[in-house]
């Protein structure tokens, strides 16, 4: 049982670290899928500004999990997307990692 817990903890850690290494892909390559982990700076329809100043676009098919969630300042998100034809980063899927700013309420592992 202890070994299973350790393996689960390691797998969870690797799952969280993989998107962090993919952040370098933000500037590279068009038409490739990218993953970004960042905090929300601002949100308005079809646009999301990250705390670090980067802005990305959403489209009608962008999936936001949990369903019905509206990105708010300080939320930690994992964002899957691609470069659009105009060079803008377009979000295809957004998952909430944590609510609140800097160590706020956990969302239960989503």
ZAMARGU-4260 file (C-alpha; in steps of 0.2 Angstrom, whole numbers, plus 5000, padded with zeros to 4 digits):
<rodrens>
0) 5000/5000/5000 | 5014/5012/5004 | 5023/5008/4988 | 5006/5012/4978 | 5005/5029/4987
5) 5023/5033/4983 | 5020/5029/4964 | 5004/5039/4964 | 5013/5054/4972 | 5027/5052/4959
10) 5015/5051/4945 | 5005/5066/4951 | 5021/5076/4953 | 5027/5072/4935 | 5010/5076/4928
15) 5011/5094/4936 | 5029/5097/4930 | 5027/5092/4912 | 5016/5107/4908 | 5029/5118/4916
20) 5043/5112/4904 | 5031/5115/4890 | 5030/5133/4893 | 5045/5136/4883 | 5035/5130/4868
25) 5025/5147/4870 | 5036/5155/4857 | 5041/5141/4846 | 5032/5133/4831 | 5016/5136/4823
30) 5002/5123/4822 | 5009/5113/4836 | 4999/5110/4852 | 5006/5119/4867 | 5003/5118/4886
35) 5005/5133/4897 | 5002/5134/4916 | 4999/5151/4923 | 4989/5162/4934 | 4975/5173/4927
40) 4978/5192/4927 | 4962/5197/4918 | 4948/5189/4908 | 4935/5196/4896 | 4925/5187/4882
45) 4937/5177/4871 | 4953/5184/4879 | 4963/5179/4894 | 4978/5189/4900 | 4990/5180/4911
50) 4999/5188/4926 | 5015/5188/4916 | 5007/5199/4903 | 5004/5187/4889 | 4987/5187/4881
55) 4979/5173/4873 | 4963/5171/4863 | 4948/5159/4866 | 4936/5153/4852 | 4919/5146/4852
60) 4925/5128/4855 | 4937/5132/4869 | 4933/5119/4883 | 4934/5127/4901 | 4934/5114/4915
65) 4925/5113/4927 | 4911/5117/4916 | 4903/5134/4919 | 4919/5141/4927 | 4923/5159/4923
70) 4942/5162/4924 | 4945/5175/4938 | 4961/5185/4944 | 4973/5173/4953 | 4966/5157/4947
75) 4980/5144/4942 | 4976/5136/4925 | 4983/5123/4913 | 4980/5129/4896 | 4981/5119/4880
80) 4982/5128/4864 | 4990/5132/4847 | 4997/5147/4837 | 4984/5154/4826 | 4987/5160/4808
85) 4990/5178/4815 | 5003/5172/4828 | 4992/5173/4843 | 4991/5159/4855 | 4973/5151/4854
90) 4967/5141/4869 | 4958/5125/4865 | 4956/5119/4883 | 4957/5127/4900 | 4958/5117/4916
95) 4957/5125/4933 | 4971/5119/4944 | 4968/5130/4959 | 4955/5144/4964 | 4961/5160/4973
100) 4978/5169/4972 | 4994/5161/4979 | 4989/5145/4988 | 4970/5148/4989 | 4957/5135/4990
105) 4960/5119/4981 | 4948/5112/4968 | 4949/5094/4973 | 4962/5088/4960 | 4954/5093/4944
</rodrens>
